[in-house]
Amino acid sequence: MSKIYEVEGDILLSGAQAIAHGVAEGDHFDTSLALALRQRWPALAKDFRHYCHLNHPRAGEIWAWGGVSDDTGKAVRVINLLTQEPAENAIGRPGRAKLEHVGHALRALARHAKEEGIGSLALPRLATGVGGLEWTAVKPLIERHLADLNIPVFVYAVYRKGVKAAEVL
């Protein structure tokens, strides 16, 4: 069975094979973890906007991105979970997250992790920041959809900039 660990630290320093986070279709990656990801890997946000323009994904789907870390040369995987409603227009703010979308996206994440042989995942307290959901409602969805992956899943419960979390890999 998978081990789901709540950790404290900077998710960008995670040793997990993939980082997952919540976004909306056409997200500008200009707040919170999405902003930190865009600053670290600018191509991620550019490629996501291009993907959305061509494919018009729906809330509840996922989009996986792969790149290379500039500082280590190591492969990077970021899985974008479409947990929020899209903005009403190109310059608007994304809507709130919905539990239904979170559940569908987590189910898709679990399927993707199995198909791709991902050995460990890191994610924030999904959809509880900009998404506006309560952690007490989201946590059971993470447990339900990711517990059977048989891999370590690190939920970054507390953000500590520049601090490597105690991940058990």
C-alpha positions in Angstrom: 0.0 0.0 0.0 1.0 3.5 -0.6 2.3 5.6 2.2 0.9 9.2 2.3 3.1 11.4 4.3 2.4 15.0 5.4 5.7 16.9 5.4 6.9 20.4 5.9 9.3 22.2 3.5 9.8 23.5 0.0 8.1 21.3 -2.6 10.5 22.6 -5.2 13.3 20.7 -3.3 11.4 17.5 -3.3 13.1 14.3 -4.3 9.9 12.8 -5.6 9.8 11.8 -9.2 6.9 14.1 -10.0 5.2 17.1 -8.5 1.5 17.6 -8.9 -0.4 20.8 -8.3 -3.8 22.3 -9.1 -4.5 24.8 -11.9 -7.3 26.1 -14.1 -7.5 25.9 -17.9 -5.5 28.8 -19.2 -3.9 29.5 -15.8 -1.4 32.4 -15.8 0.8 30.7 -13.2 1.0 34.0 -11.3 0.2 33.1 -7.7 1.3 30.6 -5.1 3.0 27.3 -6.1 2.2 27.9 -9.8 4.2 31.1 -9.7 7.1 29.3 -8.1 7.0 26.6 -10.7 6.8 29.2 -13.5 9.8 31.0 -12.1 11.8 27.8 -11.8 10.7 26.3 -15.2 9.4 29.1 -17.4 8.7 26.7 -20.3 6.1 24.9 -18.1 3.7 27.8 -18.0 4.3 28.6 -21.7 3.7 25.0 -22.7 0.6 24.8 -20.6 -1.0 27.9 -22.1 -0.2 26.5 -25.6 -1.7 23.1 -24.7 -4.9 24.8 -23.4 -5.2 27.0 -26.5 -5.0 23.9 -28.7 -6.9 21.3 -26.6 -9.4 23.3 -24.4 -9.1 20.8 -21.5 -11.9 20.5 -18.9 -11.7 20.7 -15.2 -11.0 17.3 -13.7 -8.4 16.4 -16.3 -4.6 16.4 -16.0 -1.7 17.6 -18.2 1.8 16.2 -17.6 4.9 18.2 -18.4 8.5 17.1 -18.6 11.6 19.2 -18.6 15.1 19.3 -17.3 16.3 21.1 -14.2 18.8 23.8 -15.0 20.7 23.4 -11.7 21.1 19.6 -11.7 20.4 18.5 -15.3 17.9 16.0 -13.8 14.6 15.2 -15.4 11.6 17.1 -14.0 7.9 16.0 -14.1 5.1 18.3 -13.2 1.6 17.1 -13.4 -1.0 19.8 -13.7 -4.4 18.9 -12.2 -7.2 21.0 -13.5 -9.0 21.4 -10.2 -10.4 24.9 -10.8 -13.0 26.5 -13.1 -11.4 28.5 -15.9 -11.5 32.3 -15.9 -14.4 33.9 -17.6 -12.0 35.6 -20.1 -8.3 35.7 -21.1 -7.4 38.3 -18.5 -9.7 37.1 -15.7 -8.8 35.1 -12.5 -9.5 31.4 -12.5 -12.6 30.3 -10.6 -12.7 28.3 -7.4 -11.8 24.6 -7.2 -14.6 22.0 -6.9 -14.4 18.7 -5.0 -15.8 16.9 -8.0 -12.9 18.3 -10.2 -10.3 17.4 -7.5 -11.6 13.8 -7.4 -11.6 13.4 -11.2 -8.1 14.9 -11.4 -6.8 12.7 -8.6 -8.2 9.6 -10.3 -6.5 10.6 -13.5 -3.2 11.3 -11.6 -3.3 7.8 -10.1 -3.9 6.3 -13.5 -1.1 8.4 -15.0 1.3 7.5 -12.2 0.7 3.7 -12.8 1.0 4.0 -16.6 4.2 6.0 -16.5 5.8 4.0 -13.6 6.2 7.1 -11.4 7.8 5.9 -8.2 7.0 8.9 -5.9 4.8 12.0 -5.9 4.8 15.3 -4.1 1.8 17.7 -4.0 0.7 20.6 -1.9 -2.5 20.7 0.1 -4.3 20.6 -3.2 -7.0 23.2 -4.0 -6.9 24.8 -0.6 -5.0 28.0 -1.4 -6.2 29.8 -4.5 -8.8 27.0 -5.1 -10.5 27.9 -1.8 -11.4 24.4 -0.6 -11.1 23.1 3.0 -8.3 20.7 3.7 -10.7 18.5 5.7 -12.7 17.9 2.5 -9.7 17.4 0.1 -7.5 15.1 2.3 -10.0 12.1 2.1 -10.0 12.4 -1.7 -6.2 12.2 -1.8 -6.3 9.2 0.5 -9.0 7.5 -1.5 -7.4 8.0 -5.0 -3.7 7.8 -4.2 -3.4 5.3 -1.3 -3.3 2.2 -3.6 -0.5 3.4 -5.7 2.1 1.5 -3.7 4.5 4.5 -3.8 5.4 7.3 -1.4 3.1 10.3 -1.7 4.3 13.5 0.0 1.7 16.1 0.9 3.4 19.4 1.6 1.2 20.5 4.5 3.4 23.4 5.6 5.5 25.5 3.2 9.0 26.4 4.4 10.9 28.2 1.7 14.4 26.7 1.1 13.9 23.8 3.5 14.1 20.2 2.3 11.4 18.1 3.7 12.1 14.8 5.5 10.9 12.6 2.7 11.2 8.8 3.2 12.1 7.5 -0.3 
